[in-house]
Every structure is written in C-alpha cells, then in structure tokens.
Amino acid sequence: MYAQMVKATGKGVKTREQMDENERHFQDRIDNDIKIEAKDWMPEGYRKTLKRQISQHAHSEIVGQLPEGNWITRAPTLERKTILLAKVQDEAGHGLYLYCAAETLGISRDEMTEQLLSGKAKYSSIFNYPTLTWADMGAIGWLVDGAAIMNQVPLQYCSYGPYARAMVRICKEESFHQRQGFDIMNVLAKGSEAQKAMAQDALNRWWWPALMMFGPSDADSVHSAQSFAWNIKQNSNDELRQKFVDQTVPQAEFLGLNVPDSDLKWNDKKNGYDFGAINWDEFFAVIAGDGPCNKERLGARQKAWNDGAWFREALIVNAEKRAACKQAAE
C-alpha cells in the first residue's frame, strides 16, 4: 500500500463494556456500515490513524510523479509521451483529492507538507528506486499500480466517508495506469531480443519492491486489530500480497517473462503460489531513508516547495486585497 507504516493508536481493541457512550454509538455506526463524516464525533485514535494514513497516501501520489516525470520527454513516441503525461497528471490529482480528505480531519496542507519535507511523514518505499530504462515505466504501471489497486479497492468501502469517496475515482484511474504499464511490457516482450531483455530486467528489479509495498506481515503488528475494528483496514497485508502474486504470475507467463523467484511454485492445497522470503532489512532501510533515491526524491520536493514560495505569497496578498476591496464596497 502507499501508506505502509501506519499504526493505529491505542493499546488494543476495547470491548463494549470498556467503551463510553460516544464510543459505543460510533462503533455501532461502523458495524452497521454507516459512513463517518467530518463533523461526526470520532475517537481521537481514529482521527490520528486516518490523518497518518491519508497524508502518507497523498505524499506517495505526489512523490510518485518523480520517477515517471523523468521519462515524459524520453518516451519513444508522441503517443507514449501523451499517455505518460496524462498518468502523471492523474497522480497529481490523486494527491489533491487525498490532501483535501485529510484536511477534513483537522490537519492543514502546509502541516502535511512540512511533515513530508522534514521526514516525519513517510511515503511508499517503492518510489525510492531509480527508473533506469523505458521498460521501468511499464513495470511501474503493471506492478506498482497493480499492487496499489489491490490495496486501494477495499478503501472505497472504508468507514470514513471523505476517504472512501476519493478512492472511487482514484481506483478507476489507477486501473488505466495498470493497463498502460502492461501494454508497454507486452510490446517490449514481443519485440526484439534487446527489448524483451529490457522488459525482463525491469521485472527483475521491481518485483520484490512491489511485494514490499503491502508492508510487513500483520502478524508482526499488534495495532492492525483496531484498524480492522474501525473498518479502516479490511484485508491483511499478507492476504493482499498473496492475491497480488496469484494474479500477477499468470500475467508474467503470458508476457513470456520470468518472475525472479526460484522458490515460486503453485500450491494446490492453498490454491495459490508459494513464493520466496522478502528481504525486510532492505524494506526497513528504505523506509528509514537509506534507499537508492530517498535523498533525491525529498530534495526534489524541497526544491519545488522553495521555488513556489513566491507564488504562494502572491496568492495570499491577492486574497487579502480582494477581501479588502469587498469590505470597502460593502
């Protein structure tokens, strides 16, 4: 998921006997599949968890433009340039929807941006890997957006209304992104030997980071139960990772590409694939800021923020002048 390291606050799930009247009413609404809206009462832990999750999701959409934006002018055809430009534009829109959803919880966009630039807020580890060839645009669309869709579709039904509604449009557009990526990989895999080798190389480099996107096993977290109880989370990390593998391996076979996992094999008993161990040391190192492109990504966002200071200041001055003119006219 794009918000990989979110932990629900609190020491455990309260029983109904431990809840006060407001908490019981709140939980009843969730249990009856009634959306929680911005002006409704909510536990502080619920609010804090959503702030972290939605803001990290928004940050991931914004930072996620960087690996692909680098290839817009280098795409092989005008059509590919146009498609990639539209995709990057979509991701900017996704970030906007999500920042707006987070703001309904009482956190400002400036505060969220400050948290991102200071390193306090995280974004998906996947965007700290370099895009070395055009085939990486295919692998990102196919694998990264495919993994994102796997996790984000259930969020359309999460308990917080503004988040759920934002995800409806985001998921539709992410589906286009995945198809775009698979099409690139399909064209390359059916092309020359050099093109197919390029596609295989991209799959080799992006496969394991894509599996890491779902985050560590929920068995290692004591906080997931609360997110399930609040209907923020509906599937475990391992459940979604397994679903992603089972869906993606046949697609790789269709492309004629090899998944870079010597332990990968079909398991009739579980009706799914067994796969190798994930290098969680790498995952936590990247999350902690020690990935191949961490400094580059944050440096780009910091530069954009600093370069845009004059524009933000001009907007404030203009708004103040318009307010003063309106007041004078009254």
C-alpha positions as CSV (number, residue, x, y, z in Angstrom):
1,M,0.0,0.0,0.0
2,Y,1.0,3.6,-0.4
3,A,0.8,4.1,3.4
4,Q,2.9,1.2,4.5
5,M,3.9,2.1,8.1
6,V,0.7,3.4,9.6
7,K,-0.1,2.1,13.1
8,A,-3.4,2.6,14.8
9,T,-3.2,4.4,18.1
10,G,-4.3,2.8,21.4
11,K,-3.2,-0.3,23.3
12,G,-5.9,-2.7,21.9
13,V,-9.4,-3.0,20.8
14,K,-11.9,-2.0,23.6
15,T,-14.8,-4.2,24.5
16,R,-18.2,-2.6,24.5
17,E,-18.1,-2.6,28.3
18,Q,-14.9,-0.6,28.2
19,M,-16.4,2.0,25.8
20,D,-18.1,5.2,26.9
21,E,-21.5,6.2,25.3
22,N,-19.9,8.1,22.4
23,E,-17.6,5.2,21.6
24,R,-20.4,2.7,21.6
25,H,-22.5,4.9,19.3
26,F,-19.5,5.4,17.0
27,Q,-18.8,1.7,16.8
28,D,-22.5,0.9,16.2
29,R,-22.4,3.2,13.1
30,I,-19.3,1.4,11.8
31,D,-20.7,-2.1,12.5
32,N,-23.9,-1.0,10.6
33,D,-21.8,0.2,7.6
34,I,-22.8,3.9,8.1
35,K,-20.1,6.2,6.9
36,I,-18.4,8.5,9.4
37,E,-18.3,12.1,8.2
38,A,-16.0,15.0,9.1
39,K,-18.4,16.7,11.5
40,D,-19.3,13.4,13.3
41,W,-17.8,12.6,16.7
42,M,-14.9,10.2,16.4
43,P,-12.3,8.7,18.8
44,E,-9.1,10.6,18.8
45,G,-7.2,7.5,17.8
46,Y,-9.4,7.0,14.8
47,R,-8.7,10.6,13.7
48,K,-5.0,10.3,14.2
49,T,-4.8,7.0,12.3
50,L,-6.7,8.4,9.4
51,K,-4.5,11.6,9.3
52,R,-1.4,9.5,9.1
53,Q,-2.8,7.1,6.5
54,I,-4.4,9.6,4.2
55,S,-1.5,12.0,4.3
56,Q,1.0,9.3,3.7
57,H,-1.1,8.1,0.8
58,A,-1.2,11.7,-0.6
59,H,2.5,12.1,-0.2
60,S,3.1,8.9,-2.1
61,E,1.0,10.1,-5.0
62,I,3.0,13.4,-5.2
63,V,6.4,11.8,-4.8
64,G,5.3,9.1,-7.2
65,Q,5.2,11.6,-10.0
66,L,9.0,12.0,-9.9
67,P,10.2,8.6,-11.2
68,E,7.9,8.8,-14.2
69,G,8.1,12.5,-14.9
70,N,11.7,11.9,-15.6
71,W,10.7,9.9,-18.7
72,I,8.0,12.1,-20.3
73,T,10.4,13.8,-22.7
74,R,12.2,10.5,-23.4
75,A,9.2,8.3,-24.1
76,P,9.7,6.6,-27.5
77,T,6.7,8.0,-29.4
78,L,4.4,11.1,-29.2
79,E,1.6,8.8,-28.2
80,R,3.6,7.3,-25.3
81,K,4.6,10.8,-24.2
82,T,0.9,11.9,-24.1
83,I,-0.2,8.8,-22.2
84,L,2.6,9.2,-19.6
85,L,1.9,12.9,-19.2
86,A,-1.8,12.1,-18.6
87,K,-0.8,9.5,-16.0
88,V,1.5,11.9,-14.1
89,Q,-1.3,14.5,-14.2
90,D,-3.7,11.9,-12.7
91,E,-1.3,11.3,-9.8
92,A,-1.1,15.0,-9.0
93,G,-4.9,14.9,-8.9
94,H,-4.9,11.9,-6.6
95,G,-2.6,13.8,-4.2
96,L,-5.0,16.7,-4.3
97,Y,-8.1,14.6,-3.5
98,L,-6.3,12.9,-0.6
99,Y,-4.9,16.1,0.9
100,C,-8.5,17.5,0.8
101,A,-9.8,14.4,2.5
102,A,-7.1,14.6,5.2
103,E,-7.9,18.3,5.7
104,T,-11.4,17.4,6.8
105,L,-9.8,15.7,9.8
106,G,-8.3,19.0,11.0
107,I,-4.8,19.0,9.6
108,S,-3.7,21.7,7.1
109,R,-1.9,21.0,3.8
110,D,1.0,23.1,5.0
111,E,1.4,21.0,8.1
112,M,1.3,17.8,6.0
113,T,3.9,19.2,3.6
114,E,6.1,20.2,6.5
115,Q,5.9,16.6,7.8
116,L,6.9,15.2,4.5
117,L,9.8,17.5,3.9
118,S,11.1,17.1,7.5
119,G,11.0,13.3,7.1
120,K,8.4,12.9,9.9
121,A,5.8,11.6,7.4
122,K,6.6,8.7,5.2
123,Y,5.6,7.8,1.6
124,S,5.7,4.5,-0.1
125,S,9.2,2.9,-0.2
126,I,8.6,1.9,-3.9
127,F,9.3,5.4,-5.1
128,N,12.8,5.4,-3.7
129,Y,14.1,3.1,-6.5
130,P,15.5,4.5,-9.8
131,T,13.9,4.3,-13.2
132,L,16.8,3.2,-15.4
133,T,15.1,2.4,-18.7
134,W,11.8,2.9,-20.6
135,A,10.7,-0.6,-19.5
136,D,10.6,0.7,-16.0
137,M,7.6,2.8,-17.0
138,G,5.9,-0.5,-17.9
139,A,6.9,-2.3,-14.8
140,I,5.7,0.6,-12.6
141,G,2.3,0.7,-14.2
142,W,1.9,-3.1,-14.3
143,L,3.4,-4.0,-10.9
144,V,3.4,-0.9,-8.7
145,D,0.0,0.4,-9.8
146,G,-1.3,-3.2,-9.8
147,A,-0.3,-3.6,-6.1
148,A,-1.8,-0.2,-5.3
149,I,-5.1,-1.2,-6.9
150,M,-5.1,-4.4,-4.9
151,N,-5.0,-2.4,-1.6
152,Q,-7.0,0.6,-2.6
153,V,-10.1,-1.0,-4.0
154,P,-11.2,-2.1,-0.4
155,L,-10.6,1.5,0.7
156,Q,-13.7,2.5,-1.3
157,Y,-15.6,0.8,1.4
158,C,-13.7,2.1,4.4
159,S,-15.7,3.7,7.2
160,Y,-14.5,7.3,6.7
161,G,-16.7,8.9,4.0
162,P,-14.4,11.5,2.5
163,Y,-11.6,9.0,2.1
164,A,-13.9,6.3,0.6
165,R,-15.4,8.7,-1.9
166,A,-12.0,10.0,-3.0
167,M,-10.9,6.4,-3.6
168,V,-13.7,5.7,-6.1
169,R,-12.2,8.0,-8.8
170,I,-8.6,7.2,-7.9
171,C,-9.2,3.4,-8.4
172,K,-10.8,4.0,-11.8
173,E,-7.8,6.0,-12.9
174,E,-5.3,3.5,-11.4
175,S,-6.9,0.8,-13.5
176,F,-5.9,2.8,-16.6
177,H,-2.4,3.2,-15.2
178,Q,-2.0,-0.6,-14.8
179,R,-3.3,-1.3,-18.3
180,Q,-0.9,1.3,-19.7
181,G,2.0,-0.3,-17.9
182,F,1.1,-3.8,-19.0
183,D,0.8,-2.6,-22.6
184,I,4.3,-1.3,-22.5
185,M,5.6,-4.6,-21.1
186,N,3.6,-6.5,-23.7
187,V,5.0,-4.5,-26.6
188,L,8.6,-4.9,-25.3
189,A,8.2,-8.6,-24.6
190,K,7.0,-9.2,-28.2
191,G,9.7,-7.0,-29.7
192,S,13.4,-7.6,-30.4
193,E,15.6,-9.7,-28.1
194,A,17.0,-6.5,-26.7
195,Q,13.6,-5.1,-26.0
196,K,12.5,-8.4,-24.3
197,A,15.7,-8.3,-22.2
198,M,14.9,-4.8,-21.2
199,A,11.4,-5.9,-20.0
200,Q,12.9,-8.8,-18.1
201,D,15.4,-6.6,-16.4
202,A,12.7,-4.2,-15.3
203,L,10.6,-7.1,-13.9
204,N,13.7,-8.4,-12.0
205,R,14.3,-5.0,-10.4
206,W,10.7,-4.1,-9.5
207,W,9.2,-7.5,-8.4
208,W,10.5,-7.6,-4.9
209,P,9.9,-3.9,-4.1
210,A,6.4,-4.3,-5.4
211,L,5.8,-7.2,-2.9
212,M,7.1,-5.0,-0.1
213,M,4.5,-2.3,-0.9
214,F,1.9,-4.2,1.1
215,G,4.0,-3.7,4.2
216,P,5.2,-6.2,6.8
217,S,3.1,-9.2,7.9
218,D,0.2,-8.2,10.1
219,A,1.3,-11.0,12.5
220,D,4.1,-8.6,13.5
221,S,1.8,-5.8,14.4
222,V,-0.4,-5.5,17.5
223,H,-2.2,-2.5,16.0
224,S,-4.0,-4.0,13.0
225,A,-6.9,-5.3,15.0
226,Q,-8.0,-1.8,15.9
227,S,-7.9,-0.7,12.2
228,F,-10.0,-3.7,11.3
229,A,-12.5,-2.9,14.1
230,W,-12.8,0.6,12.8
231,N,-13.2,-0.6,9.2
232,I,-10.2,1.4,8.1
233,K,-8.5,-1.8,7.1
234,Q,-10.4,-4.7,5.6
235,N,-7.6,-7.1,4.5
236,S,-4.3,-8.2,6.0
237,N,-1.1,-7.3,4.3
238,D,-0.2,-11.0,3.7
239,E,-3.7,-11.6,2.3
240,L,-3.3,-8.8,-0.3
241,R,0.3,-9.8,-1.1
242,Q,-0.8,-13.4,-1.8
243,K,-3.7,-12.1,-4.0
244,F,-1.3,-9.9,-5.9
245,V,1.2,-12.8,-6.6
246,D,-1.6,-15.1,-7.7
247,Q,-2.9,-12.5,-10.1
248,T,0.4,-11.3,-11.5
249,V,2.4,-14.5,-12.1
250,P,0.0,-15.7,-14.9
251,Q,0.3,-12.3,-16.5
252,A,4.1,-12.6,-16.5
253,E,3.7,-16.1,-18.1
254,F,1.5,-14.5,-20.8
255,L,4.2,-12.0,-21.4
256,G,6.9,-14.7,-21.7
257,L,8.8,-13.2,-18.8
258,N,10.2,-15.0,-15.7
259,V,9.3,-13.9,-12.2
260,P,12.7,-13.6,-10.4
261,D,11.9,-16.0,-7.6
262,S,13.4,-19.5,-7.6
263,D,11.1,-20.5,-4.8
264,L,7.9,-19.7,-6.7
265,K,5.6,-22.6,-7.3
266,W,1.9,-23.5,-7.4
267,N,0.5,-24.9,-4.2
268,D,-2.7,-27.0,-4.9
269,K,-3.6,-27.1,-1.2
270,K,-3.9,-23.4,-0.8
271,N,-4.9,-22.8,-4.4
272,G,-2.2,-20.2,-4.8
273,Y,1.5,-19.7,-5.3
274,D,4.2,-20.2,-2.7
275,F,6.9,-17.6,-3.0
276,G,10.3,-16.8,-1.5
277,A,11.2,-14.8,1.5
278,I,11.2,-11.0,1.2
279,N,14.2,-9.0,2.3
280,W,12.7,-7.0,5.1
281,D,16.0,-5.5,6.0
282,E,16.0,-3.7,2.7
283,F,12.4,-2.6,3.2
284,F,13.1,-1.0,6.6
285,A,16.3,0.6,5.4
286,V,14.5,2.3,2.5
287,I,11.7,3.4,4.9
288,A,14.3,4.8,7.2
289,G,15.7,6.9,4.4
290,D,18.5,4.7,3.2
291,G,17.2,3.8,-0.2
292,P,18.8,4.4,-3.6
293,C,16.8,7.6,-4.3
294,N,15.5,8.8,-0.9
295,K,17.6,12.0,-0.8
296,E,16.9,12.7,-4.5
297,R,13.2,12.4,-4.1
298,L,12.9,14.6,-1.0
299,G,15.4,17.1,-2.5
300,A,13.2,17.5,-5.5
301,R,10.1,18.1,-3.3
302,Q,12.0,20.6,-1.1
303,K,13.2,22.5,-4.2
304,A,9.6,22.6,-5.6
305,W,8.3,23.9,-2.3
306,N,11.0,26.6,-2.0
307,D,10.7,27.6,-5.7
308,G,6.9,28.0,-5.2
309,A,7.2,30.3,-2.2
310,W,6.7,33.5,-4.3
311,F,3.6,32.1,-5.8
312,R,2.0,31.1,-2.5
313,E,2.8,34.6,-1.1
314,A,1.3,36.2,-4.1
315,L,-1.9,34.2,-3.7
316,I,-2.2,35.4,-0.1
317,V,-1.6,39.0,-1.0
318,N,-4.2,38.8,-3.8
319,A,-6.7,37.2,-1.5
320,E,-6.2,39.9,1.1
321,K,-6.6,42.6,-1.5
322,R,-9.8,41.1,-2.8
323,A,-11.2,40.8,0.8
324,A,-10.3,44.4,1.5
325,C,-12.0,45.6,-1.7
326,K,-15.1,43.6,-0.9
327,Q,-15.2,45.0,2.6
328,A,-14.8,48.6,1.2
329,A,-17.6,48.1,-1.3
330,E,-19.9,47.0,1.5
